[in-house]
Amino acid sequence: MTEEPERPAAYREPRQARSAATLARVLRAAEEIATTDGLEDLTMAGVAARAGVAVGTIYRRFDDKEQLITALSERMLEHREEYVAQRLRAAEPSLSGVIDAYAQALLQSFADSSGLFQELLRAQGDRSLDRGARTITALHHLLLEAASPYTGQIRRSQPQKALDTAARAVLGACYHDAVRPDPATGETARRRYAAELTDMAIAYLLTPDGHRSTHT
């Protein structure tokens, strides 16, 4: 049998509202330090000082720095899912409106702490890839659900399959933009790039099958 890779023990989840608020403050402090100074300079004592709690408070929740980083990764990915879901709920009620809101939200969420996002991926290795894959799947399904009322506008022979393809293309393009050395920076550039991705996806979805010319 193939042995499964070792996974760090899960950190201790809070059971009371007050403890949950303290944990949120600790993770926010950890993200601030990691964003400005990097994960190498992240220490339990430094996080405690930034969060305004005793070091013992952090050790009651996390055994070590690795567990803290795991929790930080989880927090950032959950926030991305929540942010994209929120933007889709507020999208213009049309196929192009939903896809544009999706692209805009993805670009913004990847842009927030993008340097830290990549550092977390490296630090967490396979564990990060596994959790990241679940987030990618969740984001993909968010678009499919938000766009489902407008599939009647799609002119491909298999509308659901075409929408799935468009969703993958937009998500892949936004992720690629986040990891490349020259991403779209600034709100104006991100909006322009999101609009281009929307135009690309809509052009595909509204083009009937069999439009390609054949060469002999």
C-alpha positions in Angstrom: 0.0 0.0 0.0 1.1 3.5 -0.7 1.5 5.5 2.5 -0.3 8.9 2.6 1.9 11.9 3.2 2.1 13.0 6.8 -0.1 15.9 7.7 0.4 18.3 10.6 -2.2 18.0 13.4 -5.0 20.5 13.0 -4.8 23.5 15.2 -7.3 23.7 18.0 -10.5 25.4 16.8 -12.2 27.9 19.1 -15.5 27.0 20.7 -16.6 30.4 22.0 -17.2 33.7 20.3 -14.6 35.4 22.3 -12.0 32.8 21.4 -13.0 33.0 17.8 -12.5 36.8 17.8 -9.0 36.4 19.4 -8.1 33.8 16.8 -9.2 36.2 14.0 -7.0 38.9 15.5 -4.0 36.6 15.7 -4.4 35.5 12.1 -4.8 39.0 10.9 -1.6 40.0 12.8 0.2 37.0 11.3 -1.0 38.0 7.8 0.2 41.6 8.3 3.7 40.5 9.4 4.0 37.9 6.7 2.9 40.4 4.0 5.4 43.0 5.1 8.3 40.9 6.4 7.8 37.5 4.8 7.2 34.1 6.4 10.9 33.7 7.5 10.5 36.6 9.9 7.2 35.4 11.2 7.5 34.4 14.9 5.0 33.5 17.5 6.2 36.3 19.8 6.0 38.8 17.0 2.4 37.7 16.1 1.5 37.9 19.8 2.8 41.4 20.1 1.1 42.6 17.0 -2.2 41.0 18.0 -2.0 42.3 21.6 -2.2 38.9 23.2 0.2 36.9 25.4 2.4 34.3 23.6 0.8 31.6 25.7 -2.5 32.5 24.1 -1.1 31.6 20.7 0.5 28.3 22.0 -2.8 27.2 23.4 -4.1 27.3 19.9 -1.1 26.3 17.8 1.7 23.8 18.6 4.2 25.6 16.4 4.8 28.1 13.6 3.9 25.5 11.0 0.4 25.1 12.4 0.0 28.9 12.4 1.0 29.1 8.8 -1.4 26.3 7.9 -4.2 28.3 9.6 -3.2 31.4 7.8 -3.3 29.7 4.5 -6.8 28.4 5.3 -8.0 31.8 6.3 -6.7 33.5 3.1 -8.3 30.8 0.8 -11.6 31.0 2.7 -11.6 34.8 2.3 -11.1 34.5 -1.4 -14.1 32.2 -1.7 -16.3 34.5 0.4 -15.2 37.6 -1.6 -15.9 36.1 -5.0 -19.3 34.8 -3.8 -20.2 38.2 -2.5 -19.2 39.9 -5.8 -21.2 37.4 -7.8 -24.3 38.0 -5.7 -24.0 41.7 -6.6 -23.3 41.2 -10.3 -25.4 42.7 -13.1 -28.1 40.1 -13.9 -26.8 39.0 -17.3 -24.3 36.4 -18.6 -21.7 39.1 -19.3 -22.4 40.8 -16.0 -21.7 37.6 -14.1 -18.6 36.7 -16.0 -17.2 40.3 -15.6 -17.9 40.3 -11.9 -16.2 36.9 -11.6 -13.1 38.1 -13.5 -12.9 41.3 -11.5 -13.3 39.5 -8.2 -10.7 36.9 -9.0 -8.1 39.4 -10.1 -8.7 41.5 -7.0 -8.6 38.5 -4.6 -5.3 37.2 -6.2 -3.8 40.7 -6.1 -4.4 41.1 -2.4 -1.3 39.9 -0.7 -0.2 38.1 -3.9 3.4 37.9 -2.8 2.3 36.3 0.4 0.0 33.9 -1.5 2.9 32.5 -3.5 5.1 32.3 -0.4 2.4 30.3 1.4 2.1 27.9 -1.6 5.8 27.2 -1.4 5.9 26.8 2.3 2.9 24.4 2.5 4.0 22.3 -0.5 1.7 19.5 -1.3 -0.7 20.4 1.5 -1.2 23.8 0.0 -1.8 22.4 -3.5 -4.5 20.1 -2.1 -6.3 22.9 -0.2 -5.7 25.3 -3.1 -7.3 22.7 -5.5 -10.4 22.6 -3.3 -10.6 26.4 -3.4 -10.2 26.4 -7.2 -13.1 23.9 -7.5 -15.2 26.0 -5.2 -14.6 29.2 -7.2 -15.4 27.3 -10.4 -18.7 26.1 -9.1 -19.5 29.6 -7.8 -19.5 30.9 -11.4 -21.4 28.0 -12.8 -24.1 28.5 -10.2 -24.3 32.3 -10.7 -24.4 32.0 -14.5 -26.9 29.1 -14.6 -30.0 31.5 -15.1 -28.5 32.8 -18.3 -27.4 29.6 -20.0 -30.3 30.1 -22.5 -28.2 32.9 -24.0 -25.3 30.5 -24.9 -25.3 29.5 -28.5 -23.0 26.6 -28.3 -24.5 23.1 -28.9 -23.7 22.1 -25.3 -24.3 25.2 -23.2 -23.3 23.7 -19.8 -20.1 22.3 -21.2 -19.3 25.6 -22.9 -19.9 27.5 -19.7 -17.6 25.1 -17.9 -14.9 25.7 -20.5 -15.3 29.5 -20.3 -15.1 29.3 -16.5 -11.9 27.3 -16.6 -10.4 29.7 -19.1 -11.2 32.8 -17.0 -10.0 31.3 -13.8 -6.8 30.0 -15.3 -6.0 33.4 -16.9 -6.6 35.2 -13.5 -4.4 32.8 -11.6 -1.7 33.0 -14.3 -1.8 36.8 -14.0 -1.2 36.5 -10.2 1.9 34.3 -10.5 3.6 36.0 -13.4 6.3 38.6 -12.7 4.4 41.4 -14.4 0.7 41.1 -13.3 -1.9 43.7 -14.0 -1.4 46.2 -11.2 -3.8 48.9 -10.1 -7.5 49.1 -10.4 -7.6 50.5 -13.9 -5.3 47.8 -15.3 -7.2 45.0 -13.5 -10.6 46.3 -14.8 -9.2 46.5 -18.3 -7.9 42.9 -18.1 -11.1 41.6 -16.6 -13.1 43.3 -19.4 -10.9 41.6 -22.0 -11.4 38.2 -20.4 -15.1 38.8 -20.3 -15.2 39.8 -24.0 -13.2 36.6 -24.8 -15.5 34.4 -22.8 -18.7 36.0 -24.2 -17.4 35.8 -27.8 -16.9 32.1 -27.4 -20.2 31.4 -25.6 -22.2 33.4 -28.2 -20.5 31.8 -31.3 -22.3 28.7 -32.6 -20.3 25.5 -33.1 -18.8 24.8 -36.5 -17.7 28.4 -37.2 -14.1 27.4 -37.8 -13.0 27.2 -41.5 -11.4 23.9 -42.7 -8.1 23.8 -44.6 -7.5 21.2 -47.3 
